Amino acid sequence: MDLYHRPWWNSRNGGWTVNVTPTAWGVTFSNATTWWAHRDEVRSKMGADSWRWTDSIEQQFYCHIAGLPLSLPEYNLESWRPAWNWLRMARYNCNYPEGGWGSIWR
């Protein structure tokens, strides 16, 4: 079973955004011991664009998984965001500096 629908990316703010949407199974099968499987599936589905997966994007991705269900329905992972430690990321709901999880803040 797939954890994620096919990811896509778009150019934005002088960088790019990797967009991923978990399936119902991806939301259900989500805990700290399975995060590597989530990461590996998304990177695999990105194919030739997997080079866009940076440390910052990975950190945002894990933060969004930890933020379930508030981070649904889609994770928007931005290349221009700095990699921060987990305590700071949690303070900004994965989106430093303005804060907010995905579409609930738009």
C-alpha positions in Angstrom: 0.0 0.0 0.0 1.2 3.5 -0.8 1.9 5.9 2.0 1.8 8.9 -0.4 0.2 10.0 -3.6 2.7 11.1 -6.3 4.7 14.1 -5.1 5.2 17.2 -7.3 7.2 20.3 -7.1 6.9 23.9 -8.4 9.2 27.0 -8.5 8.4 29.6 -5.9 10.2 32.4 -4.0 13.5 31.8 -5.7 13.5 28.2 -4.8 11.1 25.3 -5.1 8.4 23.6 -3.1 8.0 19.9 -2.9 4.4 19.0 -2.3 3.3 15.7 -0.9 -0.1 14.3 0.1 -0.3 11.3 2.4 -2.8 8.6 1.6 -5.2 7.4 4.4 -2.7 4.5 5.0 0.2 7.0 5.2 -1.7 9.0 7.9 -2.5 5.8 9.8 0.9 4.1 9.5 2.8 7.0 11.0 5.0 7.0 14.0 8.6 7.8 14.7 9.7 4.3 13.9 8.3 4.4 10.3 9.4 7.9 9.2 12.3 6.4 7.2 9.7 4.5 5.1 7.8 7.6 4.5 10.9 9.5 3.4 12.1 6.7 1.2 8.8 6.3 -0.6 8.5 10.0 -1.4 12.1 10.3 -2.6 11.6 7.2 -4.8 8.4 8.6 -6.3 10.3 11.9 -7.1 12.5 10.0 -9.5 14.9 12.2 -11.3 13.8 15.2 -9.2 14.9 13.5 -5.9 17.9 15.8 -5.9 15.5 18.5 -4.7 15.2 16.6 -1.4 17.5 18.6 1.0 18.1 18.4 4.7 15.7 21.3 5.3 13.0 19.7 3.3 13.5 16.4 5.1 13.3 18.2 8.5 10.0 20.0 7.4 8.7 16.6 6.2 9.3 14.9 9.5 7.8 17.9 11.4 4.6 17.7 9.3 4.4 13.9 10.1 4.8 14.7 13.8 2.1 17.4 13.4 -0.6 15.0 12.1 -3.5 15.6 11.9 -3.0 19.4 12.0 -0.6 19.3 9.0 -3.1 17.7 6.6 -4.1 17.6 3.9 -0.9 18.4 2.1 2.7 19.1 3.1 4.4 22.0 1.3 8.2 21.7 1.8 10.1 24.8 0.8 13.7 24.7 -0.2 14.5 28.2 1.1 13.7 27.5 4.7 16.7 27.0 7.0 17.3 23.7 8.8 16.6 24.3 12.4 16.6 22.2 15.5 13.4 20.4 16.5 12.5 22.7 19.4 12.6 25.7 17.1 10.7 23.9 14.3 7.9 23.0 16.7 7.6 26.6 17.8 7.0 27.7 14.2 4.8 24.7 13.3 7.3 23.5 10.7 7.4 26.8 8.7 10.0 29.1 10.1 9.7 32.1 10.3 6.0 32.8 9.8 4.6 29.6 11.3 1.6 27.6 10.4 0.8 24.2 9.0 -0.1 24.1 5.4 -3.4 25.3 4.1 -5.0 26.0 7.5 -3.0 29.2 7.5 -3.6 30.4 4.0 
